[in-house]
Amino acid sequence: MYCTKYNLKHTYRVVAAGHHDTLKIQYLVTKCYGLSIADQQSNQPDKRFSKPTCLKLGLRTLKCLQQLHEIGFIHRDIKPQVFVTDATEPQNIYIVHFGLARRFRTRECAHLPRRPSLALLGAVKYISRNAHKRNDRSQCDDIESWFYVLIEMFNRELLTWTDKTKEEEIRPEKEAFMTERGFQKTTELCQSIPQAFFEILRHINTLTFAAKPNFTRMRKVLKNEIEVNDFKTEPYDWIKAEGKKIKCTDNDTSSRSEDIKSDVRSPVTSPPRVEPI
């Protein structure tokens, strides 16, 4: 409801809310959304996104997170499944699933004090190193989880702990990954990852519990990569694929008789609208 109150553009819209007296339940009705970016990636031929899509998704998902933090909440369960596309305008990305979200600052904008040792919450694959230690979480932890999601967009095998299930095995893998030397190995395995991402890595490693992430700095890294590589007008991979399907459908219908054509509206063949960065 906070997201609706503050009219956040990158969170789901609550259309209605109420209470059913007979069933004794409370309900929320939200706008219909499409697939998550995890599903979209799984639908790609090699289960990988192109570099333009990775960079633009990184920028858009970071904006989602920034808006949530700006109203004083952290998500605490950042993973690919919480970022979804719009059902009717699939170039739009939203953040959803706030079951573990928590206020990190007061309404007077004072940061809440650190709490003692806490239970482990969220998807172990994406939680921060700090969360593995059972420490209280803040903005820095959401950002670290987002960084794991960003890298995985390029190639799911880049997170070396992907196939591990035991937490005690995953934590040291993350510790190594988040070092300069460890991340250098990652960039060598996947040359599509910009060297500029080291700047994001270094920034994450400087963040403390009460520190405010420099969203402007991180977004600038992503924007620069998009502009330098001339990716600004590149559509997301799933939109590009949908465009090919539409074009194929047009070719298939070209052999129909003229009298059928006169009664059927032609499919839209114009390229999908690309949301500006």
C-alpha positions in Angstrom: 0.0 0.0 0.0 2.9 2.3 0.6 4.0 1.8 -3.0 0.6 3.0 -4.2 0.5 5.9 -1.7 3.8 7.3 -3.0 2.9 6.5 -6.6 6.1 4.5 -7.3 6.4 3.8 -11.0 8.4 0.6 -10.6 6.3 -1.3 -8.1 3.1 -3.2 -8.6 -0.2 -1.3 -8.5 -2.9 -2.1 -6.0 -6.2 -1.7 -7.8 -8.4 -2.6 -4.9 -8.3 -3.8 -1.3 -11.0 -5.0 1.1 -12.4 -7.6 3.5 -14.7 -10.5 2.7 -17.1 -11.0 5.6 -18.3 -14.4 4.7 -14.9 -15.9 3.9 -13.3 -13.8 6.7 -10.3 -12.9 4.5 -8.6 -9.7 3.5 -7.6 -9.3 -0.1 -5.6 -7.1 -2.5 -6.2 -6.8 -6.2 -3.2 -5.8 -8.2 -2.5 -5.0 -11.8 -1.8 -8.1 -14.0 1.9 -8.7 -14.6 3.8 -10.9 -17.0 6.8 -13.1 -16.5 9.7 -12.6 -14.1 13.1 -11.9 -15.5 14.1 -15.4 -14.3 11.4 -16.9 -16.5 12.3 -14.6 -19.4 16.0 -15.8 -19.1 14.9 -19.4 -19.0 13.0 -18.8 -22.3 16.1 -17.7 -24.1 17.6 -20.3 -26.4 20.8 -20.6 -24.4 19.2 -19.3 -21.1 21.3 -16.2 -21.4 20.5 -12.6 -22.0 22.3 -10.5 -24.5 24.7 -7.8 -23.3 22.2 -4.9 -24.1 19.4 -6.7 -22.2 21.7 -7.3 -19.2 22.8 -3.7 -19.0 19.3 -2.3 -19.4 17.8 -4.7 -17.0 20.6 -3.9 -14.5 19.7 -0.2 -14.8 15.9 -0.8 -14.5 16.1 -3.2 -11.6 18.4 -0.8 -9.7 15.8 1.9 -10.2 13.2 -0.4 -8.8 15.3 -0.9 -5.7 16.2 2.8 -5.4 12.5 3.8 -5.3 11.8 1.2 -2.5 14.7 2.5 -0.4 13.6 6.1 -0.9 10.4 5.5 1.0 12.4 3.8 3.8 12.0 0.1 3.1 14.4 -2.7 2.2 13.3 -5.8 0.4 15.5 -8.5 2.0 14.7 -11.1 -0.7 16.1 -9.7 -3.9 16.3 -12.4 -6.6 15.4 -12.6 -10.3 11.9 -13.8 -9.4 10.9 -10.5 -7.8 11.4 -8.4 -10.9 8.5 -8.9 -13.4 7.5 -7.5 -16.7 4.3 -5.8 -17.5 1.7 -8.1 -19.1 0.7 -5.6 -21.8 3.9 -3.4 -22.0 6.7 -6.0 -21.5 9.4 -3.3 -21.8 8.4 -2.1 -18.3 9.9 -3.8 -15.2 8.5 -3.8 -11.7 9.6 -5.1 -8.3 7.1 -7.3 -6.4 6.9 -9.8 -3.4 7.3 -7.7 -0.3 6.7 -10.5 2.3 10.1 -10.0 3.9 10.3 -6.2 3.4 11.1 -4.1 6.5 11.4 -0.4 7.3 15.0 0.5 7.8 14.5 4.1 8.9 11.9 6.1 10.8 9.4 8.5 9.3 11.8 11.2 10.4 14.5 9.6 8.2 16.7 8.4 11.1 18.3 5.0 10.4 17.0 2.3 12.8 19.6 0.8 15.1 21.2 -2.5 14.3 19.4 -5.5 15.9 21.2 -8.5 17.4 21.7 -11.8 15.7 18.8 -12.7 13.4 17.3 -15.7 11.6 18.4 -16.4 8.1 15.8 -15.1 5.7 15.5 -15.0 1.9 16.9 -17.1 -1.0 20.3 -18.3 0.2 21.7 -18.1 -3.3 21.3 -14.3 -3.4 21.5 -13.2 0.2 24.5 -11.0 1.2 27.6 -12.1 3.0 26.4 -10.0 5.9 23.1 -12.0 6.0 25.0 -15.3 6.1 26.5 -14.0 9.4 23.0 -13.5 10.8 23.6 -9.8 11.0 20.8 -7.3 10.7 20.3 -6.1 7.2 20.1 -2.7 5.6 20.4 -1.1 2.1 23.8 -2.5 1.5 22.5 -6.0 1.6 19.8 -5.4 -1.0 22.5 -3.9 -3.3 24.8 -6.9 -2.9 21.9 -9.3 -3.7 21.1 -7.1 -6.7 24.7 -7.4 -7.9 24.5 -11.2 -7.8 21.3 -11.0 -9.9 23.0 -8.6 -12.4 25.9 -10.9 -12.9 23.7 -14.0 -13.3 21.9 -12.3 -16.2 25.0 -12.6 -18.3 25.4 -16.3 -17.5 23.9 -18.4 -14.7 27.1 -20.4 -14.3 29.1 -17.3 -13.2 27.8 -17.6 -9.7 30.1 -20.4 -8.6 27.8 -21.5 -5.8 24.8 -22.0 -8.1 24.8 -25.8 -7.6 25.6 -25.8 -3.9 22.8 -26.2 -1.4 24.6 -26.0 2.0 24.9 -22.5 3.4 28.3 -23.2 4.9 29.6 -24.0 1.3 28.0 -21.0 -0.3 29.3 -18.3 2.0 33.0 -18.7 1.3 32.2 -18.8 -2.4 30.6 -15.4 -2.1 33.5 -14.1 0.0 35.9 -15.0 -2.8 33.6 -13.7 -5.6 33.3 -10.3 -4.0 37.1 -9.7 -3.9 38.9 -7.9 -6.8 40.8 -11.1 -7.6 37.7 -13.3 -7.5 35.7 -10.9 -9.7 38.6 -10.7 -12.1 38.2 -14.4 -12.7 34.5 -13.9 -13.4 35.2 -11.2 -16.1 37.7 -13.5 -17.7 35.1 -16.2 -17.9 32.6 -13.8 -19.4 34.1 -11.0 -21.4 30.7 -9.4 -21.9 30.9 -8.2 -18.3 32.2 -4.6 -18.5 35.4 -3.8 -16.6 33.5 -0.8 -15.2 31.6 -3.2 -13.0 34.6 -3.3 -10.7 33.5 0.2 -9.7 30.2 -1.2 -8.5 31.9 -4.0 -6.7 34.2 -1.6 -4.9 31.3 0.6 -3.9 29.4 -2.3 -2.4 32.4 -3.4 -0.4 32.7 0.0 1.2 29.0 0.1 2.3 28.4 -0.2 6.1 25.1 -0.9 7.9 23.9 2.7 8.0 25.5 3.9 4.8 23.4 5.2 1.9 24.3 3.5 -1.4 25.3 5.9 -4.2 22.6 4.9 -6.7 23.6 7.8 -9.0 27.1 6.4 -9.2 26.0 2.9 -10.0 23.4 3.9 -12.5 26.0 6.1 -14.2 28.3 3.0 -14.7 25.4 1.2 -16.4 24.3 4.2 -18.4 27.8 4.8 -19.7 28.1 1.2 -20.9 24.7 1.4 -22.7 25.7 4.7 -24.4 29.2 3.7 -25.3 28.0 0.5 -26.9 25.1 2.2 -28.7 22.5 0.0 -26.9 20.1 2.7 -26.1 17.5 1.7 -28.7 18.0 -2.0 -28.3 14.8 -3.8 -27.2 14.9 -6.5 -24.5 15.5 -10.0 -25.8 12.0 -11.2 -25.2 10.6 -8.2 -27.1 12.9 -8.8 -30.0 11.9 -12.5 -30.0 8.2 -11.5 -30.0 8.8 -9.2 -32.9 10.2 -12.1 -34.9 7.1 -14.2 -34.1 4.8 -11.4 -35.3 6.8 -11.1 -38.5 6.7 -14.8 -39.1 2.9 -14.8 -38.6 2.6 -12.0 -41.2 4.5 -14.2 -43.7 2.3 -17.2 -43.0 -0.9 -15.2 -43.7 0.4 -13.7 -47.0 -0.8 -16.7 -49.0 -4.5 -16.4 -47.9 -7.1 -15.4 -50.4 -8.0 -11.8 -50.9 -11.6 -12.2 -49.7 -10.3 -13.5 -46.3 -7.8 -10.6 -46.1 -10.6 -8.1 -46.5 -12.3 -9.4 -43.4 -9.3 -9.8 -41.1 -7.3 -7.0 -39.7 -3.5 -7.3 -40.3 -1.3 -7.9 -37.3 0.7 -4.9 -36.0 4.1 -5.1 -37.6 5.6 -1.9 -36.2 8.6 -2.5 -33.8 7.7 -2.6 -30.1 8.0 0.7 -28.2 11.3 0.8 -26.3 11.1 2.6 -22.9 13.7 5.4 -22.8 16.6 5.0 -20.3 
